[in-house]
Amino acid sequence: MRVRSRPGRTEAGTEPDYRFSLANERTFLAYVRTALALDAGGLAVAHLFDGAGTERLGQAAGAGLIALGVLVAVAGYRRWRVNQHAMRMGRALPRTSMGLVLTAVVGLVSAVAVALVLAV
């Protein structure tokens, strides 16, 4: 039995070179790995300071990392879809500010973590 896919936004235009599609997929998977690492880091930070008298700060730092993990997962899927469409239509790939967002939030949470470690 042959499975037919319904035409969608990603199927418009011409089929890009499979190497570009696979590279786009690997980039998406890197976003997913980063999101999972942020989730794990957020849980670790939240539990590391549990009962150390700094629970609120630890919870805030952990929640910040987990929220960033959610954002990265959603942004990774969106970026994969937009890039795939751009390749099919023969357009330039759009730019992203995700690197700046990741750097800013992880830097902020890291600063909070340093303050927590020094406070304990």
One Martini backbone bead per residue (centre of mass of N, CA, C, O) as a GRO file, in nm:
protein
  120
    1MET     BB    1   0.095   0.037   0.023
    2ARG     BB    2   0.048   0.371  -0.053
    3VAL     BB    3   0.161   0.673   0.076
    4ARG     BB    4   0.001   0.983   0.100
    5SER     BB    5   0.065   1.313   0.088
    6ARG     BB    6  -0.024   1.614   0.172
    7PRO     BB    7  -0.029   1.909   0.056
    8GLY     BB    8   0.201   2.165   0.148
    9ARG     BB    9   0.415   2.406   0.222
   10THR     BB   10   0.676   2.210   0.190
   11GLU     BB   11   0.576   2.111  -0.122
   12ALA     BB   12   0.647   2.349  -0.257
   13GLY     BB   13   0.799   2.357  -0.538
   14THR     BB   14   1.121   2.234  -0.528
   15GLU     BB   15   1.337   1.990  -0.484
   16PRO     BB   16   1.588   1.966  -0.288
   17ASP     BB   17   1.870   1.881  -0.201
   18TYR     BB   18   1.911   1.630   0.023
   19ARG     BB   19   2.148   1.754   0.184
   20PHE     BB   20   1.990   2.006   0.280
   21SER     BB   21   1.761   1.858   0.423
   22LEU     BB   22   1.945   1.702   0.621
   23ALA     BB   23   2.079   1.952   0.747
   24ASN     BB   24   1.815   2.072   0.852
   25GLU     BB   25   1.749   1.829   1.035
   26ARG     BB   26   2.005   1.844   1.212
   27THR     BB   27   1.943   2.123   1.323
   28PHE     BB   28   1.681   2.048   1.460
   29LEU     BB   29   1.810   1.831   1.648
   30ALA     BB   30   1.988   2.038   1.796
   31TYR     BB   31   1.756   2.189   1.921
   32VAL     BB   32   1.645   1.949   2.081
   33ARG     BB   33   1.900   1.895   2.248
   34THR     BB   34   1.909   2.173   2.377
   35ALA     BB   35   1.634   2.157   2.516
   36LEU     BB   36   1.700   1.909   2.691
   37ALA     BB   37   1.942   2.036   2.838
   38LEU     BB   38   1.784   2.269   2.964
   39ASP     BB   39   1.590   2.096   3.124
   40ALA     BB   40   1.804   1.945   3.290
   41GLY     BB   41   1.938   2.199   3.407
   42GLY     BB   42   1.686   2.310   3.549
   43LEU     BB   43   1.644   2.069   3.738
   44ALA     BB   44   1.922   2.078   3.872
   45VAL     BB   45   1.907   2.362   3.988
   46ALA     BB   46   1.649   2.327   4.155
   47HIS     BB   47   1.772   2.079   4.329
   48LEU     BB   48   2.042   2.193   4.435
   49PHE     BB   49   1.875   2.432   4.614
   50ASP     BB   50   1.726   2.239   4.789
   51GLY     BB   51   1.744   2.340   5.124
   52ALA     BB   52   1.965   2.605   5.114
   53GLY     BB   53   1.790   2.887   5.137
   54THR     BB   54   1.759   2.915   4.789
   55GLU     BB   55   1.496   2.818   4.641
   56ARG     BB   56   1.388   3.058   4.474
   57LEU     BB   57   1.637   3.101   4.294
   58GLY     BB   58   1.655   2.811   4.189
   59GLN     BB   59   1.373   2.806   4.064
   60ALA     BB   60   1.413   3.044   3.872
   61ALA     BB   61   1.653   2.930   3.715
   62GLY     BB   62   1.517   2.666   3.630
   63ALA     BB   63   1.270   2.794   3.487
   64GLY     BB   64   1.435   2.949   3.277
   65LEU     BB   65   1.556   2.701   3.138
   66ILE     BB   66   1.291   2.555   3.069
   67ALA     BB   67   1.166   2.785   2.904
   68LEU     BB   68   1.394   2.785   2.697
   69GLY     BB   69   1.345   2.496   2.601
   70VAL     BB   70   1.071   2.552   2.479
   71LEU     BB   71   1.159   2.775   2.284
   72VAL     BB   72   1.366   2.604   2.125
   73ALA     BB   73   1.177   2.386   2.022
   74VAL     BB   74   0.986   2.573   1.865
   75ALA     BB   75   1.204   2.725   1.698
   76GLY     BB   76   1.320   2.475   1.556
   77TYR     BB   77   1.069   2.400   1.397
   78ARG     BB   78   1.026   2.668   1.256
   79ARG     BB   79   1.301   2.678   1.116
   80TRP     BB   80   1.273   2.423   0.953
   81ARG     BB   81   1.019   2.505   0.793
   82VAL     BB   82   1.127   2.772   0.668
   83ASN     BB   83   1.379   2.651   0.531
   84GLN     BB   84   1.237   2.446   0.354
   85HIS     BB   85   1.070   2.650   0.197
   86ALA     BB   86   1.304   2.822   0.088
   87MET     BB   87   1.441   2.595  -0.072
   88ARG     BB   88   1.195   2.528  -0.256
   89MET     BB   89   1.183   2.847  -0.362
   90GLY     BB   90   1.486   2.969  -0.391
   91ARG     BB   91   1.566   3.104  -0.124
   92ALA     BB   92   1.680   3.261   0.125
   93LEU     BB   93   1.777   3.226   0.433
   94PRO     BB   94   1.674   3.308   0.726
   95ARG     BB   95   1.719   3.480   0.997
   96THR     BB   96   1.843   3.458   1.343
   97SER     BB   97   1.813   3.523   1.716
   98MET     BB   98   1.871   3.264   1.893
   99GLY     BB   99   2.165   3.301   1.983
  100LEU     BB  100   2.114   3.555   2.153
  101VAL     BB  101   1.901   3.440   2.343
  102LEU     BB  102   2.067   3.207   2.457
  103THR     BB  103   2.300   3.376   2.568
  104ALA     BB  104   2.139   3.560   2.758
  105VAL     BB  105   1.993   3.347   2.935
  106VAL     BB  106   2.232   3.169   3.015
  107GLY     BB  107   2.396   3.399   3.138
  108LEU     BB  108   2.191   3.476   3.356
  109VAL     BB  109   2.166   3.197   3.492
  110SER     BB  110   2.468   3.172   3.554
  111ALA     BB  111   2.483   3.415   3.743
  112VAL     BB  112   2.282   3.302   3.948
  113ALA     BB  113   2.442   3.043   4.009
  114VAL     BB  114   2.691   3.182   4.122
  115ALA     BB  115   2.545   3.328   4.351
  116LEU     BB  116   2.445   3.066   4.487
  117VAL     BB  117   2.717   2.932   4.539
  118LEU     BB  118   2.831   3.171   4.713
  119ALA     BB  119   2.589   3.161   4.932
  120VAL     BB  120   2.647   2.854   5.041
   0.00000   0.00000   0.00000
